[in-house]
């Protein structure tokens, strides 16, 4: 998969436009993605599909302005599942995802599109 473009509140993945937060897994995009913990935090329960997939790398996009918080328990759960974790503002997270995908790495992403 490839992210074609991102701007505040909008992302295009493999030619399909989304206006809600997304999870990108090797087998497809999950959107809209609802987070039990709330809109501005990544909690382990919100990433169960990612944890189950246990990709080599997980990219977490913290929003346009970087306002989403990643709980320590989330980082611990992803690491325990064997994943390397990259946390960046969503614009940089998109760049990281595409670079990792281009390198042939097994990569997943959870991306907050606003704030």
N, C-alpha and C positions, 0 to 999 in steps of 0.2 A: 504494500500500500504506500501511497505517497500523498502528502498534504500539499495541495496545489496553491493554497493561499490562506492567510489569516488576517483578519482585522477585528477590531473591537466588536464582539457579539456575533461574529460570522466566521465560518471556516469551510473550506472546500477540500474534500478528500476524494481522490480518484474521480473527479468531475461531479461529485454530488455536494450540494451546499447544505450546511446545517446552521441553525441559529440557536441551538441549545448545547450545553456542555456535552462532551462526547468521551467515550472510551474507545480506543482503537486496539483491537486484538488481531492476531494473525488471521483469524477466520472472519473478520468483519468489524463494522462500526456499530457500537451500541449508542443509540440516541433516540429520544432524549434520555439522559442519564439522571436518575434521581438519587440524591445523597441523603441517607437517613440522618447523618450527623448535622446537616444544615448546609447552607450555601457557601460558607467560607472556611471550611475545614475539610481536610482529607482524613477520614477515619478508616480503620481496617475493614469494618463492615461494609463500607461503600465501595470497596475494591475487591470484593470476593471473587468475581470472575477473573480479575487480573491475578489474584493470589492462586486460584485454581490452575490458571494457565502456566504460571511460574516461568515467564519469559526470561531470557538472559538479562535484558535491561528493561526497566520501567521508567518512562519519562512522565513527570508530573508537572503540568502547567498551572502555575499559581495565579493566573489572570493577567490581564493587560497591565495592571499596576502592581501586581504581585501581592494581592491582599489575602489570598487563600493560605491558611496555615496548614502545615503538614504535622500531624501528631507524631510524637516519638514512637508510640505503639504502631503506627502505620509503617514507619521506616523499619522498625524491628520486624514486623510481620513480613514485609517484602524481602528483607535481607534473609530472614529465616527460610523463606521459600526459594532462596538461591538467586534472587534477582539483584543486579546492580541498580541503584536508584539515582536518577538525575532529576533535580528540582530546579526549575527556572521559571521566570515569567513566561507566559504562554508564547509570546513571539519568539523568544530564544528556545523554548521547548520544542516549537515546531521545527526550527533549524536543526536542533539536536536529533529529533526523531527522523527527519529526512536523511541526515548524515549517517546515522546508525543503520537505517534501512538500506541506504545505498552501499554501505559496507557489508551488507548481508547478515547483519546481526539479527537475532530473534528479539524484536522490540515491540513493546506495547506502550500505550500512552493513555493518560487521563488528563483532559484539558478543560480548564475553566475558561470560558470565552469572554467574560466581562471582567469588571473590577480588577 
